[in-house]
């Protein structure tokens, strides 16, 4: 079995003011947690910004699909790709 990838990240308490502000923007509004899939971009905040912008466009940019339908599609695609995100 292969080992999971290890990616160095900037911890929330070590984030500079600009990254800390971005962390607050992408934090899960319900749980208050910062998802690892987002934190892996911490060494390149522009990448984190691009990831969040893409996610927002995909999840809110199709007016003919309801949010629940978008989430359902995301779950199915994640399952097909054996991704736990």
C-alpha positions in Angstrom: 0.0 0.0 0.0 1.4 3.4 -0.9 1.8 6.2 1.7 -0.3 9.3 1.4 1.5 12.4 0.1 2.9 14.8 2.6 2.8 18.5 1.7 4.2 21.2 3.9 1.7 23.8 4.8 1.5 27.0 6.8 -0.3 26.5 10.1 -3.1 28.9 10.9 -1.1 30.4 13.8 1.9 31.0 11.6 0.0 32.6 8.7 1.0 36.1 7.7 -1.9 38.7 7.8 -2.8 38.2 4.1 -2.9 34.4 4.3 -4.8 34.6 7.6 -7.4 36.7 5.9 -7.6 34.2 3.1 -7.9 31.3 5.5 -10.9 33.1 7.1 -12.5 33.5 3.7 -12.2 29.8 2.8 -12.9 28.4 6.3 -16.0 26.1 6.4 -18.8 28.4 7.7 -20.6 25.6 9.5 -17.7 23.8 11.2 -15.2 26.6 11.4 -12.5 24.2 10.2 -10.0 24.9 7.5 -10.0 22.0 5.1 -6.7 20.3 4.3 -7.4 20.4 0.6 -7.4 24.2 0.8 -4.5 24.5 3.3 -2.1 22.6 0.9 -2.1 25.8 -1.1 -0.8 27.9 1.8 2.8 28.1 0.4 1.3 29.7 -2.7 -1.7 31.9 -1.6 -2.4 32.8 -5.3 -3.1 29.1 -5.9 -5.5 29.1 -2.9 -7.3 32.1 -4.3 -7.6 30.5 -7.7 -8.8 27.2 -6.1 -11.5 29.1 -4.2 -12.5 31.2 -7.2 -12.8 28.1 -9.4 -14.9 26.2 -6.7 -17.2 29.2 -6.3 -17.7 29.5 -10.1 -18.5 25.8 -10.4 -20.8 25.6 -7.4 -22.6 28.8 -8.1 -22.2 29.5 -11.7 -24.9 27.3 -13.2 -28.3 28.7 -12.5 -30.2 25.7 -13.9 -28.8 23.4 -11.2 -29.7 23.7 -7.5 -27.0 23.6 -4.9 -28.0 20.2 -3.8 -27.7 18.9 -7.4 -24.2 20.4 -7.7 -23.2 18.7 -4.4 -24.6 15.4 -5.5 -22.6 15.6 -8.8 -19.5 16.4 -6.8 -20.0 13.4 -4.5 -20.5 11.0 -7.4 -17.4 12.3 -9.3 -15.4 12.0 -6.0 -16.6 8.4 -5.6 -15.7 7.5 -9.2 -12.2 9.0 -8.6 -11.8 7.2 -5.3 -11.3 10.6 -3.6 -12.4 11.2 -0.1 -12.9 14.9 -0.6 
